[in-house]
Amino acid sequence: MKSTMVQKRVTGMPAQDGAGVKLSRVINQPSYRHQDPFLMLDEFKSDNPNDYIAGFPPHPHRGFCTLTYMLEGRMAHEDSQGNTGEIGPGGLQWMRAARGMIHSEMPKQEDGMMWGFQLWVNLPASEKMSDPEYADIMGDQVPEVVKDGVTVRVLSGEFDNQQGPVTLYVVPAERNFLYLDARFSSAAELEVPHQGQATRLVYVYRGEVRIDGVTLRAGELGELRADGDLLIKGSAEAGMLVLAAQPIGEPVAQYGPFVMNTEDELRQAFADYQSGALTQ
């Protein structure tokens, strides 16, 4: 007999990042570390400006990609490559830091709800020192698949013949990265066919869903079995993220904003940052 589809349940833990932004850290907390290739998942949600107004001032990255996805509120981006952008509800900012970027992400509002996610996705060693890239994607540029009672926003990868706009890797087909936002307007079922990825996660950000007899509620992540189609039964107004990717299978050496394969590479990243060579 096959084991249940949900292998593990994880609850986000309170944390702070940037200049004191309050958030929930789901992946890369003490009890739930990297899930190859996913390095970190944070949810930030507050209508109190004191929780988010200081934002994420300039800071460096090397060796991976960042994706910021907004449900509510507005966020601006600036980086050392001269890129600038601003997104609102439903929009994404993605950055392939690769060999090095210094960027800031700052709220473009003084009150109201700020609600979104930041996801860090690792790069294989062959791409860690590639050229950095950035793109901001407006909410109306994200394709949607509407089924009975469910709207699926395709952020990356393919679902129901719709292709998401985010491409993280130099050779995308090698990694097959899937990132969906599924929103239930009524109690309904959604099937996500298995696409061959061995790392599969779901994160519920609103309401509750039931998968193979296991109920996941808002603020909970489910680590899924590596095989089999995913059948989700969502409550009315439920919302969830679906993440799937092929593991990279390489050593991970991380210190703060640098993610490389060895300690020597980490030391070089710090030296390059201190000397100004990180972004050259």
Stockholm file with secondary structure:
# STOCKHOLM 1.0

chainA/1-280         MKSTMVQKRVTGMPAQDGAGVKLSRVINQPSYRHQDPFLMLDEFKSDNPNDYIAGFPPHPHRGFCTLTYMLEGRMAHEDSQGNTGEIGPGGLQWMRAARGMIHSEMPKQEDGMMWGFQLWVNLPASEKMSDPEYADIMGDQVPEVVKDGVTVRVLSGEFDNQQGPVTLYVVPAERNFLYLDARFSSAAELEVPHQGQATRLVYVYRGEVRIDGVTLRAGELGELRADGDLLIKGSAEAGMLVLAAQPIGEPVAQYGPFVMNTEDELRQAFADYQSGALTQ
#=GR chainA/1-280 SS CCCCSEEEEEECEEEEETTTEEEEEEESBTTBCCBTTEEEEEEEEESCGGGTTTCEEEEEEBSEEEEEEEEESCEEEEETTSCEEEECTTCEEEEECTTCEEEEEEESCSSSCEEEEEEEEECCTTTTTSCCEEEEECGGGSCEEEETTEEEEEEESEETTEECSBCCSSSGGGTCCEEEEEEESSSEEEEECCCSCSEEEEEEEESEEEETTEEEETTEEEEECSSSCEEEEECTTCEEEEEEECCCCSCCEEETTEEESSHHHHHHHHHHHHHTCTTC
#=GC SS_cons         CCCCSEEEEEECEEEEETTTEEEEEEESBTTBCCBTTEEEEEEEEESCGGGTTTCEEEEEEBSEEEEEEEEESCEEEEETTSCEEEECTTCEEEEECTTCEEEEEEESCSSSCEEEEEEEEECCTTTTTSCCEEEEECGGGSCEEEETTEEEEEEESEETTEECSBCCSSSGGGTCCEEEEEEESSSEEEEECCCSCSEEEEEEEESEEEETTEEEETTEEEEECSSSCEEEEECTTCEEEEEEECCCCSCCEEETTEEESSHHHHHHHHHHHHHTCTTC
//
